[in-house]
Amino acid sequence: NRCAAVVESVQDRMKDTLTRWKIRPAHAKAVAQRLARPAALLHLTRAWLSSSQEALIYSRDARTNGLQAACRNLVRGDSIEDLMGYHPLGGGPTRHEFLSDAMFRIEQGQRVYTHAENGRLLHYAWFAAQPPKELFAAALPGFEMPDKCGLIVDCYTLPAARGRGLASASMAAILHDAGGMKNLNRTFIAIPAANPAARRLVERAGFRYASSCVRSFNGS
């Protein structure tokens, strides 16, 4: 189908691009595993989590859209060029590590939504349609994985670019694309309990509270 063809095309382009950086699939997997915290997510995700480490699980009917399409112009889907514009910030992964992690995610079938300006990546969000059970369990610990679900895995905006609607735009794009996937019924996301802005964002997008969990991360 179209979605599978898009993912395969992105995988091929990503491999060609990263091969020039001497990043191979096996190495990308090793780097991703080394970067991973106990929740098996890129450690920049911790910027979304409160110090209490409590997270709220939200879900949404994937078959309904209901979001304005105009803001989608702020983000691009599966842009290798945007990913190449990543620059380390504040103790985050190196460029080589970030691109290795991105290659690993794409090989898993995840899609990425990005915003870049002047060659610099400012925002990204990852979406896994029908994620592996271990990824779902890591992102939503203690929550039973239903059939035919999607998972927003990671969403990050550089501090200097916040307040510009980039997270809302990527959310709209993800949910629009998820609505066109016949094999998806619901989309899930976990957000920090102590982050009211994140709660407002997902609730405006039509997500409803489903459960709570505790996610353990190293670092601040």
Secondary structure, 3 states (H helix, E strand, C coil): CHHHHHHHHHHHHHHHHHHCCCCCHHHHHHHHHHHCCCCCCCHHHHHHCCCCCEEEEEEEECCCCCCCCHHHHHCEECCHHHHCCCCCCCCCCCHHHHHHHHHHHHHCCCEEEEEEECCEEEEEEEEEECCCHHHHHHHCCCCCCCCCEEEEEEEEECHHHCCCCHHHHHHHHHHHHHHCCCCCCEEEEEEECCCHHHHHHHHHCCCEEEEEEECCCCCC
